[in-house]
């Protein structure tokens, strides 16, 4: 008889909370690849009852701007995505 895996929707198979993140580098506007990654990660977090985290990358300080960061966050909001940890939370 096959075994059935039963688990909480907020935990992965190891019993840990599902946490996914999107970590854009604010060096310009959000592009379609970044939007796709954010959407897929958001869908995974919401379908598993986990957390979607936005962490703004700070490794390219020469090209990063506050305006680009704000633009990306606005674009993510425009897509209808919300996050559980990160800027503005």
N, C-alpha and C positions, 0 to 999 in steps of 0.2 A: 504494500500500500504506500503511495507516495506521501512524503512528508510535506506539510504546508508550513510556510514561514509566516508567522504572525508577529507583527511588530507595531509599535506606536508610530503614528504618522510623523511625529516630530523627531524620530531617531533613525539613524541608518542601521544597517544589518549588524553592526558591532555594538549597537545600543547607544551611540553617540548622536548628539544633536546635529542635524543637517545644517551646514553653514556654507554658503557660496558667496563669492565676492566678485565685484567688478572694479578693476583698478585702472581707470584711464589716466593717461598722462596729459595734463591740460596745456597742450602746445598748439591748440587750434580748435576747430569745431569737431563735434562728434561725427564720425563717419559711419557708413552703413555697417561695416564689420564690427565696430564697437557697439552699435545699436543692437545688432544680432546677438552678440555675446551677452550684453546686459539683459536682453529679453529672455534668452535661453536660461541664464542663471536665475533670473527672477521666477520664471516658470518652474524650474526645479525646486527652488526654495518654497514657493507657494504650494506646489503639489505634494511636497513632503512635510508640510507644516513647519518648515525650518526658517532660517533667517537669511535675508539678502543684505549683504554688506557692501557699501561703496567706500572705497579707500582711494583717495586721490594720490596718485604717484607723485613723489617729490624728488625723483632722481635726476631729472633734467631741468635744473633750476635756471639754466641760461635761456631756455626757450619757453618755460612755463609762465603763464600769466594768470592773475586773479580773474581777469575778464574771460579767459578761456575756461577756467574752472566753473564760473557762474553760468556761462553759455552751455557747457556740457550738462550741468545739473538741470537747467531749464529744459534742455532737449530730452533728458531722461524723464522728467515730469510730463512733458508733452506726449511722450509715448504711453503715458498712463502707469508708469512704474513707480512704486514707492519702495523705500528701503527701511530696514530695521536698525542699522547702525551706520554711522558715517556723518558727513556734513549735514547740518540743519536738523539733526535728530535730537 
